[in-house]
């Protein structure tokens, strides 16, 4: 599935719900799909600053694609992380760098989050992009 197809699929899933309480519940359900990180990975190095709750984001480059893992101490934050990772996981660094994350606005997520959760979402997107930039730079150095 392409990155565009993943975004369209998410938008369509959210369009099935008439009100935001149902959408929040769906996000919470998505959070249950995240595999918990081992405690030894829940360290400051992987912690996303700016989040209302604790959120850890780890990335590794495997065969030219970035694999992300995330975990949080809050179920709604886990769900938001899972939503983002469904789009960016297993993509090339360039695909992630080029992504504008406009699907977040299309599903109305940002406008329905508290300011602190919205800041956390923005911080997570920045960290995802930063991982992509670093992996791309490392790959270019190896050429």
C-alpha positions as CSV (number, residue, x, y, z in Angstrom):
1,X,0.0,0.0,0.0
2,X,1.4,3.4,-0.9
3,X,1.6,6.3,1.6
4,X,-1.3,8.0,-0.3
5,X,-3.4,4.9,-0.1
6,X,-2.7,4.7,3.6
7,X,-3.8,8.3,4.1
8,X,-7.0,7.8,2.1
9,X,-7.9,4.7,4.0
10,X,-7.5,6.5,7.3
11,X,-9.6,9.5,6.1
12,X,-12.3,7.1,5.0
13,X,-12.3,5.3,8.3
14,X,-12.8,8.5,10.2
15,X,-15.6,9.6,7.9
16,X,-17.6,6.7,9.1
17,X,-18.1,8.3,12.4
18,X,-20.6,11.1,12.9
19,X,-19.3,12.6,16.1
20,X,-16.0,13.1,17.8
21,X,-16.6,10.9,20.7
22,X,-16.8,8.0,18.3
23,X,-13.6,9.1,16.7
24,X,-11.9,9.4,20.0
25,X,-13.0,5.9,20.9
26,X,-11.6,4.7,17.5
27,X,-8.3,6.4,18.3
28,X,-8.2,4.7,21.7
29,X,-8.9,1.3,20.0
30,X,-6.0,2.0,17.6
31,X,-3.8,2.6,20.6
32,X,-4.5,-0.9,21.7
33,X,-2.7,-2.2,18.6
34,X,0.6,-0.7,19.6
35,X,3.0,-3.3,20.9
36,X,4.4,-2.0,24.2
37,X,8.1,-1.1,24.3
38,X,10.4,-2.9,26.7
39,X,11.1,-0.9,29.8
40,X,14.8,-0.5,28.9
41,X,13.7,1.4,25.8
42,X,11.6,3.9,27.7
43,X,14.4,6.3,28.2
44,X,14.9,10.0,27.8
45,X,16.7,9.5,24.5
46,X,13.4,8.3,22.9
47,X,11.0,10.6,24.8
48,X,9.1,13.1,22.7
49,X,9.2,16.5,24.4
50,X,6.1,18.7,24.3
51,X,3.6,15.9,25.0
52,X,1.1,16.0,27.8
53,X,1.9,12.4,28.5
54,X,5.0,10.4,28.1
55,X,5.6,9.2,24.5
56,X,8.6,7.3,23.3
57,X,9.4,7.0,19.6
58,X,12.1,4.7,18.2
59,X,13.1,4.3,14.6
60,X,15.5,2.1,12.7
61,X,16.4,1.8,9.1
62,X,16.0,-1.6,7.6
63,X,16.5,-2.3,3.9
64,X,16.1,1.4,3.1
65,X,12.9,1.8,5.0
66,X,12.2,3.3,8.4
67,X,10.5,1.1,11.0
68,X,9.0,3.0,13.9
69,X,8.0,1.8,17.3
70,X,6.1,3.9,19.8
71,X,4.6,3.7,23.2
72,X,3.0,6.0,25.7
73,X,1.6,6.0,29.2
74,X,-1.7,7.4,27.9
75,X,-4.0,5.3,25.7
76,X,-5.2,8.3,23.6
77,X,-1.5,9.2,22.9
78,X,-0.9,5.6,21.9
79,X,-3.8,5.9,19.5
80,X,-2.5,9.1,18.0
81,X,0.9,7.5,17.6
82,X,-0.6,4.5,15.9
83,X,-2.5,6.7,13.5
84,X,0.7,8.4,12.4
85,X,2.7,5.2,12.2
86,X,0.1,3.6,10.0
87,X,1.0,6.2,7.4
88,X,4.8,6.5,7.9
89,X,5.9,3.1,9.0
90,X,8.0,1.0,6.5
91,X,8.5,4.0,4.2
92,X,11.7,5.4,2.7
93,X,13.2,8.4,4.4
94,X,12.4,10.5,1.3
95,X,8.7,9.5,1.4
96,X,8.5,10.7,5.0
97,X,10.4,13.9,4.2
98,X,8.0,14.6,1.4
99,X,4.9,13.9,3.5
100,X,2.9,17.0,4.5
101,X,0.6,15.2,7.1
102,X,-2.4,17.1,5.7
103,X,-4.5,14.0,6.4
104,X,-4.5,15.0,10.0
105,X,-6.4,18.2,9.1
106,X,-8.7,16.3,6.8
107,X,-9.8,14.0,9.6
108,X,-10.1,17.0,11.9
109,X,-7.8,15.6,14.5
110,X,-5.8,18.8,15.4
111,X,-8.9,20.9,16.0
112,X,-10.3,18.4,18.4
113,X,-7.3,17.9,20.6
114,X,-6.4,19.9,23.7
115,X,-3.6,22.4,23.1
116,X,-1.1,20.2,24.9
117,X,-2.1,17.1,22.9
118,X,-1.9,19.2,19.7
119,X,1.6,20.3,20.7
120,X,2.5,16.6,21.3
121,X,1.2,15.7,17.9
122,X,3.3,18.4,16.3
123,X,6.4,17.3,18.3
124,X,5.9,13.7,17.2
125,X,5.6,14.7,13.5
126,X,8.8,16.8,13.9
127,X,10.6,13.8,15.4
128,X,9.4,11.5,12.6
129,X,10.7,14.0,10.0
130,X,14.0,14.3,11.9
131,X,14.5,10.6,11.9
132,X,13.9,10.5,8.2
133,X,16.4,13.4,7.6
134,X,19.1,11.7,9.7
135,X,18.6,8.3,8.0
136,X,18.7,10.0,4.5
137,X,21.9,11.9,5.4
138,X,23.6,8.7,6.8
139,X,22.6,6.8,3.6
140,X,24.1,9.6,1.4
141,X,27.4,9.5,3.4
142,X,27.7,5.8,2.7
143,X,27.6,6.4,-1.1
